[in-house]
Amino acid sequence: FCFLSNDKKTMARPSNKEAILKEAFKLFLSKGFDAVSFSDLVEATGISRGGMFHHFKGKEDIFNQVADRFVFDFLKQNEPLNEDIDSLTPLKTFLHKYIEKVEKRMQYFSASFGDAVNSASFMSFILYLKNHYAYWGEKFQVFEKQELAKWSEAIMQSKKSGEIRDDVEDSQLIDTFRNIYLGLSYKGALVNRLSIDDLQKLWNFVYKGVIK
């Protein structure tokens, strides 16, 4: 967080609201939403109950805004993947940029939250959202639609450029790439974290099977 003053960039402290959201996210990941009390949030942030209620209606409101801030809004902030794709190998370029995006996301959470966020805790949080976040179905469908559009565009450009075979079934290829990613994410949750190297190797294996 920063602002410009006298043409110089000066660092500013996060707002109280942002600090509350960040600490709440860490607590929800480490302890689970139900086990976190309002007193826990006050202690973790050093912000009084009155200060909390200045920004939020209660713990559930904090939970909803944490979900928006660190799941849905964060995903929206990622740069478009279909811009400036190499015209000769659009799918290869897309896969490379996608892996870069995943790696940057992992680095962001590691730098911002340290050990509080790992594959297992984040996956648990997502599963909890599925059953307790009121807007999950609506927002997840929007996200899925946007993701499928990106993949479909990359494959369409790839066929148009002659990079991959025309007889490849688009939906099956998309499912294969995405299921590998989801499967490795689940495996990473059981050990430590998603292996970027494994993702690259398996995606490259599939890619080699469809190129001309």
C-alpha positions in Angstrom: 0.0 0.0 0.0 1.4 3.3 -0.9 0.5 6.9 -1.9 2.3 9.7 -3.8 3.5 12.7 -1.9 5.6 15.5 -3.5 6.2 13.3 -6.5 7.8 10.6 -4.2 6.3 7.3 -3.4 5.8 6.9 0.3 4.8 3.7 2.1 1.6 3.9 4.1 0.4 1.5 6.7 -2.6 -0.7 5.9 -5.9 0.6 7.0 -7.6 -0.8 10.0 -10.1 -2.5 7.8 -7.4 -4.2 5.7 -5.5 -5.2 8.8 -8.7 -6.8 10.3 -9.4 -8.7 7.1 -5.8 -10.0 6.9 -5.7 -11.2 10.5 -9.2 -12.7 10.2 -8.1 -14.6 7.1 -5.1 -16.0 9.0 -7.3 -17.0 11.9 -10.0 -18.6 9.8 -7.3 -20.6 8.0 -5.5 -21.8 11.1 -8.5 -22.4 13.4 -11.6 -22.5 11.2 -14.3 -19.9 11.2 -16.4 -21.6 13.9 -13.5 -21.7 16.3 -12.6 -18.0 15.9 -14.3 -15.7 18.4 -14.7 -12.0 18.2 -12.3 -11.7 21.1 -9.7 -13.6 19.0 -10.0 -11.0 16.3 -9.6 -8.2 18.8 -6.5 -9.8 20.2 -4.9 -10.6 16.9 -5.5 -7.1 15.4 -5.0 -5.0 18.5 -8.1 -3.1 17.4 -10.9 -2.5 19.9 -14.4 -4.0 19.5 -15.7 -0.5 18.7 -13.1 -0.2 16.0 -14.2 -3.6 14.6 -17.8 -2.6 14.5 -16.8 0.7 12.8 -15.9 -1.4 9.7 -18.0 -4.5 10.0 -21.4 -5.6 11.3 -20.0 -8.7 13.0 -18.0 -11.8 12.5 -20.1 -13.1 9.7 -19.7 -9.8 7.8 -15.9 -10.1 8.3 -16.0 -13.7 7.0 -17.9 -12.6 3.8 -15.5 -9.7 3.1 -12.5 -12.0 3.7 -14.0 -14.4 1.1 -14.4 -11.5 -1.3 -11.0 -10.0 -0.7 -8.8 -13.0 -0.6 -10.6 -15.4 -3.0 -12.9 -13.8 -5.5 -11.5 -10.3 -5.8 -8.0 -11.7 -5.8 -8.7 -14.0 -8.7 -10.2 -11.1 -10.6 -7.0 -9.1 -10.1 -4.9 -11.5 -12.2 -3.8 -10.2 -15.5 -5.6 -11.4 -18.7 -4.0 -14.6 -20.1 -5.0 -14.2 -23.7 -3.4 -10.9 -24.5 -0.1 -10.9 -26.5 -0.1 -14.6 -27.0 2.5 -15.9 -29.5 0.7 -16.3 -32.8 2.8 -19.4 -33.7 2.3 -21.3 -30.5 -0.7 -19.7 -28.6 -1.5 -22.8 -26.4 2.1 -23.2 -25.4 2.3 -19.5 -24.5 -1.0 -19.7 -22.6 0.1 -22.6 -20.5 3.4 -20.9 -19.7 1.5 -17.7 -18.6 -1.0 -19.7 -16.6 1.7 -21.4 -14.6 3.4 -18.1 -14.0 0.1 -16.8 -12.7 -0.3 -19.7 -10.3 3.3 -19.3 -9.1 2.8 -15.6 -8.5 -0.3 -16.3 -6.5 1.5 -18.8 -4.3 4.4 -16.3 -3.8 1.9 -13.6 -2.8 0.2 -15.7 -0.1 3.6 -16.9 1.2 5.0 -13.3 1.4 1.8 -11.9 2.9 0.8 -14.7 5.3 3.8 -17.0 5.8 3.0 -20.4 7.2 -0.6 -19.4 7.9 -1.6 -20.1 4.3 -0.7 -23.5 2.8 -2.4 -25.7 0.3 -4.3 -27.7 3.0 -5.5 -24.6 4.9 -6.6 -22.8 1.8 -8.4 -25.8 0.4 -10.2 -26.3 3.7 -11.2 -22.6 3.6 -12.6 -23.0 0.0 -14.6 -26.1 1.0 -16.0 -24.2 4.0 -17.0 -21.3 1.7 -18.9 -23.7 -0.6 -21.3 -24.5 2.2 -21.4 -21.3 4.2 -20.8 -18.4 1.9 -24.1 -17.1 0.6 -22.9 -16.0 -2.8 -20.7 -19.0 -3.5 -22.8 -20.5 -6.3 -23.3 -17.2 -8.2 -19.7 -16.1 -7.9 -18.2 -19.5 -8.6 -20.3 -19.8 -11.8 -19.0 -16.4 -13.0 -15.4 -17.4 -12.3 -15.9 -20.8 -14.1 -17.4 -19.1 -17.1 -14.5 -16.7 -17.3 -11.9 -19.5 -16.9 -13.5 -21.7 -19.6 -13.6 -18.7 -22.0 -9.9 -18.1 -21.5 -9.1 -21.8 -22.2 -11.4 -22.0 -25.2 -9.9 -18.9 -26.7 -6.4 -20.2 -26.3 -7.3 -23.5 -28.0 -9.2 -21.8 -30.8 -6.1 -19.7 -31.5 -4.0 -22.8 -31.3 -6.0 -24.6 -33.9 -6.2 -21.5 -36.1 -2.4 -21.2 -36.1 -1.9 -24.9 -36.8 -0.2 -25.6 -33.5 -2.4 -28.5 -32.4 -4.4 -31.0 -34.4 -7.9 -30.1 -35.6 -9.4 -33.4 -34.4 -8.7 -32.6 -30.8 -11.9 -32.3 -28.7 -11.7 -28.8 -27.1 -13.7 -29.6 -24.0 -11.8 -32.8 -23.3 -8.5 -31.1 -23.7 -9.6 -28.3 -21.3 -10.8 -30.8 -18.8 -7.5 -32.7 -19.0 -5.4 -29.6 -18.3 -7.6 -28.3 -15.5 -8.1 -31.7 -13.8 -4.3 -32.2 -13.7 -4.0 -28.8 -12.0 -6.8 -29.6 -9.5 -5.4 -33.1 -8.8 -1.9 -31.8 -8.1 -3.4 -29.0 -5.9 -5.2 -31.7 -3.9 -2.0 -33.8 -3.7 -0.1 -30.7 -2.6 -2.6 -30.1 0.2 -1.8 -33.6 1.5 1.9 -32.9 1.7 2.9 -29.3 1.6 2.1 -27.3 -1.5 1.4 -27.6 -5.2 4.5 -28.6 -7.2 5.0 -26.2 -10.1 7.6 -28.6 -11.6 5.1 -31.5 -11.6 2.4 -29.2 -13.2 4.8 -28.1 -15.9 5.9 -31.7 -16.7 2.3 -33.1 -16.9 1.0 -30.2 -18.9 3.9 -30.5 -21.3 3.2 -34.3 -21.6 -0.4 -33.6 -22.6 0.7 -30.7 -24.9 3.1 -32.9 -26.8 0.3 -35.4 -27.5 -1.9 -32.9 -29.3 0.6 -30.8 -31.3 0.9 -31.4 -35.0 
